[in-house]
Amino acid sequence: MIFILVYFLTYAGPIFSSSNKKPSPTPTPTPLIIVERPEQQISPYCFDGLGQTLSVSGEIKNGPNALILRIGNTMYDASKFHKDPNTNIIFKEESVNYIFNYCKSKQAELDIEYMFLTHPETFGKTQAEQEKNTLILRGFKKDAKMDLYLPLNVIDNNGAPQRFLKEDKKYLLLQIDKKGLMSEESLQTVSSIRLKKIFLAVDQMMEKAQDLSSSGIKIDMGGLKNQFEGLQKLGELYTNNITSATTQIPLLKKYSYIELEQAVSKILNYFTYFTIGDTGPSDAPFSEIAQLYANTTKIVSEIRAIKDRVRTPFNEMYNLAKSLPGDEINGVEDFVNSPKKYTIPMRFVHDASGQDINTTKLFYICDEWWNQLENLQGKISAVQTVKQGFLPDLRKDISAISSQIASVQAQKKSFEEALQVSAQQGNMQDINGSVSKAKSVVEEKINEIITLYNKISASIESVKNVTDTLFQQSLSDIKKQFSLIAPKVEVEIIYKNEIPAKIQNAYKSADEQKKSSFTQLGNAVKEHITKLDTFLDPVKVELQDSTKNPVPTWSEKYANISYMVNVLRDDLSHSAQLLARTTDLDVDLKNFLKDLDQSIHLKLADIQSVGNQVEIKKMYFQYILSLDLVQKMTGSPVATPDSFPEALKQYQADKNINVLIAKYEKIKTITVQTKNTLEENWRKLNKMDQGLTEVKLLSDKIKPLISSTSSSYIIAVFNTHVNAKMPENNRPAPLL
């Protein structure tokens, strides 16, 4: 096709005219449209998330019509890439954006490889032009972040990389998971393709993965490469060993996976709920399980012997697959139904067995079964050594001896109470036989404890040579529990041996205690009163001095005084207990306790009196402070520097209202606190003995300060001499 040049000639009038007017000049022809040649275009294709190829040519429209771009006098198809007619190299213009936007709208990416394979001539006449244009297109694609998918690339028969096409002629796109690796599904799919002796084009896919990363898609480059190279190597191992495996693995077909799985499960379940020395499950006798164990172990051993013939190549494949990035399988069902990165090792077994599921499962699981059965060997060998129910019986005996030790405490207490009552009677004899009876009960119970303890010790000693781990663990727990009981049993043995001495000592000490306890209490009371006076006397001294304030000293000593008061009250309780033990013949002891109680009561009254005097003096000092407050508010008889009148004068001089308000608020707070304190003191005074002179005098002094026709005197002084004196614009409401 050639360039088409179109001329339009325009005339103002005829060439010739009879008029005297000069003819109009002939217009210059103007080229209007130049249409680009097809060989200067490259038709774009893209592929979407389904792997299908989409043509872009003619799809970019303005309304119902194809979109045509005009650059200068040249018209371009917006759905094509365009080359410079002079250099034959692609240049970037508006159609590039239109093409990429169209592909994005289809969630597709530009398919440069397909474009070159189908129309290599449009990329250039020479290899250099083709490579240059390919690189330019890749640059456009990278700048637009248009690398969205990772097609599977394989090596063709000529050793060249190419994209893998599925049966529907669509690309196989690899799924990338959140970690930036091939997904489980893709691992299985690629593994299956690799088993067809198709080699992976790892370098090309890693190059494409790098482009995906540049487009913002998370790619674990190292992990992904390990996956590709691992599958490549696994395919090689499969190919090199599958022939020999097909002669050995089918030998497993004569064994039943289901029957063996049920047998192993039955054995394991039995011992899950069974420990040597326990009663064991009731659904099957041990003899039946032992025979089943022997038969099953023999068959599993035969299966492992066959597996050993191909174990080396299988282990090499399995361990290589395990080293690859990707999720692990969970047991035999996963290995068969969802092998993930283990697809090729699974297929090695499955294909060699003629795709027999039973054989594949047996091959995989036999080692696990063998280890589980081997772990039971020691238990089965030792199970006859210890009688059934040994451990429950032992636990029952330990529980019983613990209960006996707990219950004998009550019998011991009854014995001691009977002995105490008898001893306190003071006649050194068991008058009604209660002590003898209680003694016999205690000795009998302790003998039962000793007998059972010896039985348990002998039982534990009899099984010391049993080596089963679980049994020894259970026995160890029992031993620990039993070791806590041994000291308690020793205590009971000692107690039993000491009973005769206890009886003799109880009678002897009861008589001595009766006589000495009175003297001890008298000495204790004297000591307590003396100690109390050391705290009380400093307060009394300050009470006698009108210039002293006893409140701080009272506060300092109060905790000690209160403690000693409680001690004296305990002494009174002790005195009452001793009085209850006296008889009509103990006249002197009773009189002794009477005098002792009187001395305690006098001291408690003394403390109460001192406390009242301290409180009155405290209230007196608070009264003095209230008078000082009135002076600060009124400035009378003398206005002190910190008085409100002085603050008012300062305000009138410097007009600093903030200072005046601060002074006002401070006096207001003190006034309210003082009013509340005086009223509280007035109530306290009313509750005191009104016959006391100091109570009467202080009441008379406080009353005027809290009495007024409308409110407290203190409040009235504040409202008159402080609130009312505040500047009118800054005067708060008076106090109520």
Secondary structure, 3 states (H helix, E strand, C coil): CCCCCCCCCCCCCCCCCCCCCCCCCCCCCCCCCEECCHHHEECCEEEECCCCEEECCCCCEECCEECEEEECCEEEECCCEEECCCCCCEECCHHHHHHHHHHHHCCEEECHHHHHHHCHHHHCCCHHHHHHHHHHHHHHHHHCCCCCCEECEEECCCCCEEECECCCCCECEECECCCCCECHHHHHHHHHHHCCCCCECHHHHHHHHHHHHHCCCCCCHHHHHHHHHHHHHHHHHHHHHHHHHCCCHHHHHHCCHHHHHHHHHHHHHHHHCCCCCCCCCCCCCHHHHHHHHHHHHHHHHHHHHHHHCCHHHHHHHHHHHHHCCCCCCCHHHHHHHCCHHHHHHHHHHHHHCCCCHHHHHHHHHHHHHHHHHHHCHHHHHHCCCCCCCHHHHHHHHHHHHHHHHHHHHHHHHHHHHHHHHHHHCCCCCCCCCHHHHHHHHHHHHHHHHHHHHHHHHHHHHHCCCCCCHHHHHHHHHHHHHHHHHHHHHHHHHHHHHHHHHHHHHHHHHHHHHHHHHHHHHHHHHHHHHHHHHHHHHHHHHHHHCCCCCCHHHHHHHHHHHHHHHHHHHHHHHHHHHHHHHCCCCCHHHHHHHHHHHHHHHHHHHHHHHHHHHHHHHHHHHHHHHHHHHHHHHHCCCCCCCCCHHHHHHHHHHHCCHHHHHHHHHHHHHHHHHHHHHHHHHHHHHHHCCCCCHHHHHHHHHHHHHHCCCCCCHHHHHHHHHHHCCCCHHHCCCCCC
